[in-house]
């Protein structure tokens, strides 16, 4: 049955997040931040049979190469907290490898940039 103006309420999720995560808590922010890069381990040639369907889908996503935790959450359509918990579980099982984000580059010295600019202006106009 639809409400006024043809609006129909969304169907509730079939499985609650705490069931998917088996009641585990969130990992530390330092372990799996939004920009931590994750990929499947090279030594995992065949897929383990004891993974939940959600863990298996995350492992399949990570098999293509490095993805950030935020990208994995976006592609999987799972809540970010659920993704972080499942990724932590897969890391503990040795199925995933993480790489910390690349450190921010130092800013260039303003004086050097001005010298380059003056040199370019002198040479080209």
Buried (B, 14 or more C-beta within 10 A) or exposed (E): EEEEEEEEEEEEEEEEEEEBBEEEEBBEEEBBBEEBBBBBBEEBEEEEEEBBEBBBBBBEBBEEEBBBBBBBBEBBEBBBBBBBBBBBBBBEBEBBBBEEEEEEEEEEEEEEEEEEEEEEEEEEE
